């Protein structure tokens, strides 16, 4: 009997998982822009399940597009409010009424490092 789950198979599964996660987040963004938030939230849920099942981290640009507390897709002025206060980016979720604070110093340093 042949062995299953070789290293090559796992690598292929992870690349497929990454591709599906990106695809689901683009679909979620499209649906959120047409105010179909139920489908957008479902796509985020599926992307999270895929990332957990295959132990793949969600890319940074997509991590900030959903609430860490209730996993709702965050669309500014529709499901969230975005403010800058005291050097922090503050995202407020309308559904669970919680805040996410992201320091702006780190964002600036990383952005300038990638430009050089």
mmCIF file of the C-alpha atoms, coordinates in Angstrom:
data_MODEL
# 
_entry.id   MODEL 
# 
loop_
_atom_site.group_PDB 
_atom_site.id 
_atom_site.type_symbol 
_atom_site.label_atom_id 
_atom_site.label_alt_id 
_atom_site.label_comp_id 
_atom_site.label_asym_id 
_atom_site.label_entity_id 
_atom_site.label_seq_id 
_atom_site.pdbx_PDB_ins_code 
_atom_site.Cartn_x 
_atom_site.Cartn_y 
_atom_site.Cartn_z 
_atom_site.occupancy 
_atom_site.B_iso_or_equiv 
_atom_site.pdbx_formal_charge 
_atom_site.auth_seq_id 
_atom_site.auth_comp_id 
_atom_site.auth_asym_id 
_atom_site.auth_atom_id 
_atom_site.pdbx_PDB_model_num 
ATOM 1   C CA . UNK A 1 1   ? 0.000   0.000  0.000  1.00 0.00 ? 1   UNK A CA 1 
ATOM 2   C CA . UNK A 1 2   ? 1.421   3.463  -0.852 1.00 0.00 ? 2   UNK A CA 1 
ATOM 3   C CA . UNK A 1 3   ? 2.096   5.978  1.862  1.00 0.00 ? 3   UNK A CA 1 
ATOM 4   C CA . UNK A 1 4   ? -0.308  8.850  2.270  1.00 0.00 ? 4   UNK A CA 1 
ATOM 5   C CA . UNK A 1 5   ? 0.255   12.518 3.078  1.00 0.00 ? 5   UNK A CA 1 
ATOM 6   C CA . UNK A 1 6   ? 3.810   12.809 1.895  1.00 0.00 ? 6   UNK A CA 1 
ATOM 7   C CA . UNK A 1 7   ? 5.602   16.123 2.223  1.00 0.00 ? 7   UNK A CA 1 
ATOM 8   C CA . UNK A 1 8   ? 4.926   16.944 -1.419 1.00 0.00 ? 8   UNK A CA 1 
ATOM 9   C CA . UNK A 1 9   ? 1.194   16.328 -0.980 1.00 0.00 ? 9   UNK A CA 1 
ATOM 10  C CA . UNK A 1 10  ? 1.066   18.552 2.097  1.00 0.00 ? 10  UNK A CA 1 
ATOM 11  C CA . UNK A 1 11  ? 2.885   21.335 0.277  1.00 0.00 ? 11  UNK A CA 1 
ATOM 12  C CA . UNK A 1 12  ? 0.427   21.087 -2.613 1.00 0.00 ? 12  UNK A CA 1 
ATOM 13  C CA . UNK A 1 13  ? -2.485  21.153 -0.182 1.00 0.00 ? 13  UNK A CA 1 
ATOM 14  C CA . UNK A 1 14  ? -1.126  24.281 1.482  1.00 0.00 ? 14  UNK A CA 1 
ATOM 15  C CA . UNK A 1 15  ? -0.689  26.114 -1.820 1.00 0.00 ? 15  UNK A CA 1 
ATOM 16  C CA . UNK A 1 16  ? -4.224  25.152 -2.827 1.00 0.00 ? 16  UNK A CA 1 
ATOM 17  C CA . UNK A 1 17  ? -5.494  26.281 0.585  1.00 0.00 ? 17  UNK A CA 1 
ATOM 18  C CA . UNK A 1 18  ? -3.737  29.659 0.188  1.00 0.00 ? 18  UNK A CA 1 
ATOM 19  C CA . UNK A 1 19  ? -5.275  30.091 -3.247 1.00 0.00 ? 19  UNK A CA 1 
ATOM 20  C CA . UNK A 1 20  ? -8.759  29.249 -1.952 1.00 0.00 ? 20  UNK A CA 1 
ATOM 21  C CA . UNK A 1 21  ? -8.412  31.624 1.000  1.00 0.00 ? 21  UNK A CA 1 
ATOM 22  C CA . UNK A 1 22  ? -7.486  34.499 -1.316 1.00 0.00 ? 22  UNK A CA 1 
ATOM 23  C CA . UNK A 1 23  ? -10.348 33.624 -3.637 1.00 0.00 ? 23  UNK A CA 1 
ATOM 24  C CA . UNK A 1 24  ? -12.858 33.501 -0.764 1.00 0.00 ? 24  UNK A CA 1 
ATOM 25  C CA . UNK A 1 25  ? -11.757 36.893 0.553  1.00 0.00 ? 25  UNK A CA 1 
ATOM 26  C CA . UNK A 1 26  ? -12.106 38.505 -2.875 1.00 0.00 ? 26  UNK A CA 1 
ATOM 27  C CA . UNK A 1 27  ? -15.601 36.995 -3.155 1.00 0.00 ? 27  UNK A CA 1 
ATOM 28  C CA . UNK A 1 28  ? -16.410 38.274 0.342  1.00 0.00 ? 28  UNK A CA 1 
ATOM 29  C CA . UNK A 1 29  ? -15.311 41.775 -0.653 1.00 0.00 ? 29  UNK A CA 1 
ATOM 30  C CA . UNK A 1 30  ? -17.446 41.678 -3.807 1.00 0.00 ? 30  UNK A CA 1 
ATOM 31  C CA . UNK A 1 31  ? -20.514 40.536 -1.880 1.00 0.00 ? 31  UNK A CA 1 
ATOM 32  C CA . UNK A 1 32  ? -19.948 43.104 0.873  1.00 0.00 ? 32  UNK A CA 1 
ATOM 33  C CA . UNK A 1 33  ? -19.798 45.905 -1.697 1.00 0.00 ? 33  UNK A CA 1 
ATOM 34  C CA . UNK A 1 34  ? -23.234 44.824 -2.943 1.00 0.00 ? 34  UNK A CA 1 
ATOM 35  C CA . UNK A 1 35  ? -24.420 44.816 0.726  1.00 0.00 ? 35  UNK A CA 1 
ATOM 36  C CA . UNK A 1 36  ? -24.934 41.039 0.799  1.00 0.00 ? 36  UNK A CA 1 
ATOM 37  C CA . UNK A 1 37  ? -23.307 40.709 4.220  1.00 0.00 ? 37  UNK A CA 1 
ATOM 38  C CA . UNK A 1 38  ? -24.610 37.194 4.961  1.00 0.00 ? 38  UNK A CA 1 
ATOM 39  C CA . UNK A 1 39  ? -22.650 35.749 2.041  1.00 0.00 ? 39  UNK A CA 1 
ATOM 40  C CA . UNK A 1 40  ? -19.588 37.858 2.846  1.00 0.00 ? 40  UNK A CA 1 
ATOM 41  C CA . UNK A 1 41  ? -19.589 36.567 6.425  1.00 0.00 ? 41  UNK A CA 1 
ATOM 42  C CA . UNK A 1 42  ? -20.013 33.001 5.185  1.00 0.00 ? 42  UNK A CA 1 
ATOM 43  C CA . UNK A 1 43  ? -17.003 33.363 2.874  1.00 0.00 ? 43  UNK A CA 1 
ATOM 44  C CA . UNK A 1 44  ? -14.903 34.631 5.801  1.00 0.00 ? 44  UNK A CA 1 
ATOM 45  C CA . UNK A 1 45  ? -16.044 31.668 7.886  1.00 0.00 ? 45  UNK A CA 1 
ATOM 46  C CA . UNK A 1 46  ? -15.082 29.210 5.130  1.00 0.00 ? 46  UNK A CA 1 
ATOM 47  C CA . UNK A 1 47  ? -11.680 30.858 4.664  1.00 0.00 ? 47  UNK A CA 1 
ATOM 48  C CA . UNK A 1 48  ? -10.996 30.601 8.394  1.00 0.00 ? 48  UNK A CA 1 
ATOM 49  C CA . UNK A 1 49  ? -11.984 26.924 8.426  1.00 0.00 ? 49  UNK A CA 1 
ATOM 50  C CA . UNK A 1 50  ? -9.679  26.168 5.495  1.00 0.00 ? 50  UNK A CA 1 
ATOM 51  C CA . UNK A 1 51  ? -6.786  27.982 7.176  1.00 0.00 ? 51  UNK A CA 1 
ATOM 52  C CA . UNK A 1 52  ? -7.301  26.084 10.423 1.00 0.00 ? 52  UNK A CA 1 
ATOM 53  C CA . UNK A 1 53  ? -7.719  22.710 8.725  1.00 0.00 ? 53  UNK A CA 1 
ATOM 54  C CA . UNK A 1 54  ? -4.530  23.026 6.667  1.00 0.00 ? 54  UNK A CA 1 
ATOM 55  C CA . UNK A 1 55  ? -2.612  25.049 9.276  1.00 0.00 ? 55  UNK A CA 1 
ATOM 56  C CA . UNK A 1 56  ? -2.051  27.968 6.920  1.00 0.00 ? 56  UNK A CA 1 
ATOM 57  C CA . UNK A 1 57  ? -2.028  31.515 8.206  1.00 0.00 ? 57  UNK A CA 1 
ATOM 58  C CA . UNK A 1 58  ? -4.339  34.047 6.605  1.00 0.00 ? 58  UNK A CA 1 
ATOM 59  C CA . UNK A 1 59  ? -2.385  36.789 4.771  1.00 0.00 ? 59  UNK A CA 1 
ATOM 60  C CA . UNK A 1 60  ? -2.040  40.082 6.634  1.00 0.00 ? 60  UNK A CA 1 
ATOM 61  C CA . UNK A 1 61  ? -4.111  42.141 4.209  1.00 0.00 ? 61  UNK A CA 1 
ATOM 62  C CA . UNK A 1 62  ? -7.040  39.767 4.777  1.00 0.00 ? 62  UNK A CA 1 
ATOM 63  C CA . UNK A 1 63  ? -6.575  39.380 8.542  1.00 0.00 ? 63  UNK A CA 1 
ATOM 64  C CA . UNK A 1 64  ? -7.581  42.984 9.054  1.00 0.00 ? 64  UNK A CA 1 
ATOM 65  C CA . UNK A 1 65  ? -10.687 42.696 6.923  1.00 0.00 ? 65  UNK A CA 1 
ATOM 66  C CA . UNK A 1 66  ? -12.696 40.734 9.487  1.00 0.00 ? 66  UNK A CA 1 
ATOM 67  C CA . UNK A 1 67  ? -13.444 41.175 13.182 1.00 0.00 ? 67  UNK A CA 1 
ATOM 68  C CA . UNK A 1 68  ? -11.284 39.063 15.496 1.00 0.00 ? 68  UNK A CA 1 
ATOM 69  C CA . UNK A 1 69  ? -14.105 38.750 18.024 1.00 0.00 ? 69  UNK A CA 1 
ATOM 70  C CA . UNK A 1 70  ? -17.203 37.876 15.976 1.00 0.00 ? 70  UNK A CA 1 
ATOM 71  C CA . UNK A 1 71  ? -15.619 37.083 12.558 1.00 0.00 ? 71  UNK A CA 1 
ATOM 72  C CA . UNK A 1 72  ? -17.802 39.495 10.590 1.00 0.00 ? 72  UNK A CA 1 
ATOM 73  C CA . UNK A 1 73  ? -16.432 40.949 7.349  1.00 0.00 ? 73  UNK A CA 1 
ATOM 74  C CA . UNK A 1 74  ? -15.523 44.582 8.095  1.00 0.00 ? 74  UNK A CA 1 
ATOM 75  C CA . UNK A 1 75  ? -16.683 47.114 5.537  1.00 0.00 ? 75  UNK A CA 1 
ATOM 76  C CA . UNK A 1 76  ? -16.039 50.703 6.676  1.00 0.00 ? 76  UNK A CA 1 
ATOM 77  C CA . UNK A 1 77  ? -19.201 52.710 7.382  1.00 0.00 ? 77  UNK A CA 1 
ATOM 78  C CA . UNK A 1 78  ? -21.365 49.598 6.931  1.00 0.00 ? 78  UNK A CA 1 
ATOM 79  C CA . UNK A 1 79  ? -20.160 47.088 9.529  1.00 0.00 ? 79  UNK A CA 1 
ATOM 80  C CA . UNK A 1 80  ? -17.274 49.022 11.091 1.00 0.00 ? 80  UNK A CA 1 
ATOM 81  C CA . UNK A 1 81  ? -15.913 52.438 11.930 1.00 0.00 ? 81  UNK A CA 1 
ATOM 82  C CA . UNK A 1 82  ? -12.249 53.280 11.340 1.00 0.00 ? 82  UNK A CA 1 
ATOM 83  C CA . UNK A 1 83  ? -10.487 56.059 13.248 1.00 0.00 ? 83  UNK A CA 1 
ATOM 84  C CA . UNK A 1 84  ? -6.929  57.192 13.929 1.00 0.00 ? 84  UNK A CA 1 
ATOM 85  C CA . UNK A 1 85  ? -6.208  58.254 17.485 1.00 0.00 ? 85  UNK A CA 1 
ATOM 86  C CA . UNK A 1 86  ? -2.892  58.732 19.319 1.00 0.00 ? 86  UNK A CA 1 
ATOM 87  C CA . UNK A 1 87  ? -0.823  56.832 16.786 1.00 0.00 ? 87  UNK A CA 1 
ATOM 88  C CA . UNK A 1 88  ? -3.210  53.886 16.577 1.00 0.00 ? 88  UNK A CA 1 
ATOM 89  C CA . UNK A 1 89  ? -5.633  52.697 13.944 1.00 0.00 ? 89  UNK A CA 1 
ATOM 90  C CA . UNK A 1 90  ? -8.875  51.898 15.782 1.00 0.00 ? 90  UNK A CA 1 
ATOM 91  C CA . UNK A 1 91  ? -11.476 49.662 14.146 1.00 0.00 ? 91  UNK A CA 1 
ATOM 92  C CA . UNK A 1 92  ? -14.871 49.434 15.865 1.00 0.00 ? 92  UNK A CA 1 
ATOM 93  C CA . UNK A 1 93  ? -17.190 46.546 14.943 1.00 0.00 ? 93  UNK A CA 1 
ATOM 94  C CA . UNK A 1 94  ? -20.878 47.454 14.869 1.00 0.00 ? 94  UNK A CA 1 
ATOM 95  C CA . UNK A 1 95  ? -22.023 43.876 15.480 1.00 0.00 ? 95  UNK A CA 1 
ATOM 96  C CA . UNK A 1 96  ? -20.091 42.876 18.603 1.00 0.00 ? 96  UNK A CA 1 
ATOM 97  C CA . UNK A 1 97  ? -19.301 46.459 19.770 1.00 0.00 ? 97  UNK A CA 1 
ATOM 98  C CA . UNK A 1 98  ? -15.597 45.709 20.270 1.00 0.00 ? 98  UNK A CA 1 
ATOM 99  C CA . UNK A 1 99  ? -12.464 47.568 19.245 1.00 0.00 ? 99  UNK A CA 1 
ATOM 100 C CA . UNK A 1 100 ? -9.298  46.455 17.490 1.00 0.00 ? 100 UNK A CA 1 
ATOM 101 C CA . UNK A 1 101 ? -6.296  48.731 17.976 1.00 0.00 ? 101 UNK A CA 1 
ATOM 102 C CA . UNK A 1 102 ? -3.343  48.551 15.598 1.00 0.00 ? 102 UNK A CA 1 
ATOM 103 C CA . UNK A 1 103 ? -0.228  50.667 16.263 1.00 0.00 ? 103 UNK A CA 1 
ATOM 104 C CA . UNK A 1 104 ? 0.668   52.901 13.316 1.00 0.00 ? 104 UNK A CA 1 
ATOM 105 C CA . UNK A 1 105 ? 4.386   53.043 14.137 1.00 0.00 ? 105 UNK A CA 1 
ATOM 106 C CA . UNK A 1 106 ? 4.898   49.424 13.123 1.00 0.00 ? 106 UNK A CA 1 
ATOM 107 C CA . UNK A 1 107 ? 2.914   49.903 9.933  1.00 0.00 ? 107 UNK A CA 1 
ATOM 108 C CA . UNK A 1 108 ? 5.047   52.889 8.898  1.00 0.00 ? 108 UNK A CA 1 
ATOM 109 C CA . UNK A 1 109 ? 8.340   51.123 9.663  1.00 0.00 ? 109 UNK A CA 1 
ATOM 110 C CA . UNK A 1 110 ? 7.368   48.007 7.735  1.00 0.00 ? 110 UNK A CA 1 
ATOM 111 C CA . UNK A 1 111 ? 6.077   50.042 4.796  1.00 0.00 ? 111 UNK A CA 1 
ATOM 112 C CA . UNK A 1 112 ? 9.259   52.109 4.580  1.00 0.00 ? 112 UNK A CA 1 
ATOM 113 C CA . UNK A 1 113 ? 11.397  48.961 4.864  1.00 0.00 ? 113 UNK A CA 1 
ATOM 114 C CA . UNK A 1 114 ? 9.629   47.361 1.908  1.00 0.00 ? 114 UNK A CA 1 
ATOM 115 C CA . UNK A 1 115 ? 10.088  50.500 -0.198 1.00 0.00 ? 115 UNK A CA 1 
ATOM 116 C CA . UNK A 1 116 ? 13.877  50.519 0.264  1.00 0.00 ? 116 UNK A CA 1 
# 
